[in-house]
Amino acid sequence: MYRHTQFGTLTVASVVAAIAVLVWIAMSTGWHPASILVLVILVILLTLFCSLTVTIDRRELRCFFGPGLIRRRFALADIVAAVAVRNRWYYGWGIRLTPSGWMFNVSGLDAVELELVSGNRFRIGTDEPGKLIRAIKQGKAGSV
């Protein structure tokens, strides 16, 4: 079995900095309903996208952000190939549509690109692409 959680250091730092600036401005000028709304949105984003967890068992690969409200599942039988790739810096973080297909990424540029039976591709950002690829291969072989 494989389980790895990558913390989104830059993502968290950016959102926390935005929250700090917003609170400072709101305390200086007074709390406006728009300020409160933006603060709530930032806290929700911080909670949802603070980390990316990937798990693999005998049947499927699952990846999810933060507490797991945003997630994807892939049957191991549907994964044709898994290769280490390097994302371009401008692909960013979060949920993105890239030229290679959809991507979940919380930090860094390294990822594993899954090629699926359907022909679609999906990238999972990770700070340990080699371990993730080995776990996928072991899972497909039935030895996770």
C-alpha positions in Angstrom: 0.0 0.0 0.0 1.2 3.5 -0.8 0.2 6.8 0.8 2.0 10.1 0.5 0.9 13.6 1.4 2.7 16.6 -0.1 2.3 19.9 1.8 1.8 22.9 -0.5 4.3 25.2 1.2 4.2 28.0 -1.4 0.4 27.7 -1.8 -0.2 28.0 1.9 2.3 30.8 2.3 0.7 32.8 -0.5 -2.8 32.4 0.8 -1.7 33.1 4.4 0.0 36.3 3.2 -3.1 37.3 1.3 -5.2 36.7 4.5 -2.8 38.8 6.6 -2.9 41.7 4.1 -6.7 41.5 3.9 -7.0 41.5 7.7 -4.6 44.4 8.1 -6.5 46.5 5.5 -9.8 45.6 7.0 -8.6 46.5 10.5 -7.3 49.8 9.2 -10.3 50.8 7.2 -13.1 48.8 8.8 -14.7 45.5 8.0 -16.8 45.7 4.8 -19.0 42.8 3.8 -16.8 42.3 0.7 -13.8 41.9 3.0 -15.5 39.3 5.0 -16.5 37.4 1.9 -13.0 37.5 0.5 -11.6 36.3 3.8 -14.1 33.4 3.9 -13.1 32.4 0.3 -9.4 32.6 1.2 -9.8 30.4 4.3 -11.8 27.9 2.2 -9.1 27.8 -0.5 -6.4 27.4 2.2 -8.3 24.4 3.7 -9.1 22.8 0.3 -5.6 23.2 -1.3 -3.1 23.0 1.6 -2.0 19.5 0.6 -2.2 16.7 -2.0 -2.5 13.1 -0.9 -2.0 10.1 -3.2 -2.9 6.6 -2.1 -2.7 3.3 -3.9 -4.2 0.0 -2.9 -4.7 -3.3 -4.8 -7.5 -1.8 -7.0 -7.1 1.9 -7.5 -5.0 5.1 -7.2 -6.7 8.0 -5.4 -5.5 11.5 -5.2 -7.2 14.3 -3.2 -6.6 17.8 -2.0 -6.7 18.8 1.6 -9.6 17.1 3.5 -10.6 15.1 0.4 -13.6 17.1 -1.0 -11.8 17.5 -4.3 -10.5 14.1 -5.5 -10.0 11.7 -8.4 -9.9 7.9 -8.6 -8.3 5.7 -11.2 -8.6 1.9 -11.4 -5.1 0.5 -11.6 -6.4 -1.6 -14.5 -7.1 1.6 -16.5 -3.6 2.9 -16.1 -1.6 2.0 -19.2 1.6 3.8 -18.3 3.0 6.1 -15.6 6.0 8.3 -16.4 7.9 11.0 -14.5 7.4 14.5 -16.1 8.4 18.0 -15.3 5.6 20.6 -15.5 6.3 24.0 -16.9 6.3 26.7 -14.3 3.3 28.5 -15.9 1.1 25.4 -15.4 0.8 26.6 -11.8 -0.7 24.8 -8.9 -4.2 23.5 -8.0 -6.4 21.9 -10.7 -5.3 22.8 -14.2 -6.0 21.8 -17.7 -2.6 21.5 -19.4 -1.7 20.6 -23.0 -1.2 17.0 -21.7 -4.6 16.8 -19.9 -5.8 17.6 -16.4 -3.4 18.1 -13.5 -3.6 18.1 -9.8 -0.6 19.8 -8.2 0.1 21.4 -4.9 3.7 22.3 -5.0 6.8 22.0 -7.2 7.2 21.1 -10.9 7.7 17.3 -10.7 4.8 15.1 -11.6 3.7 11.6 -12.7 1.7 11.5 -15.9 -0.8 8.7 -16.1 -1.8 7.4 -19.5 -5.2 5.8 -19.3 -6.9 3.1 -21.4 -9.2 5.8 -22.7 -6.3 7.7 -24.2 -6.6 10.5 -21.7 -3.7 11.7 -19.6 -3.7 13.0 -16.0 -0.8 14.5 -14.1 -0.3 14.2 -10.4 2.2 16.6 -8.9 4.5 14.9 -6.4 7.8 15.4 -4.7 8.6 11.6 -5.0 7.8 10.6 -8.6 10.0 7.5 -8.5 8.3 6.1 -5.5 4.9 6.8 -7.0 5.7 5.1 -10.2 7.1 2.0 -8.4 3.9 1.9 -6.3 1.7 2.0 -9.4 3.7 -0.8 -11.0 3.6 -2.9 -7.8 -0.1 -2.3 -7.5 -0.7 -3.3 -11.1 1.3 -6.5 -10.4 -0.8 -7.2 -7.3 1.9 -6.8 -4.7 1.1 -3.6 -3.0 
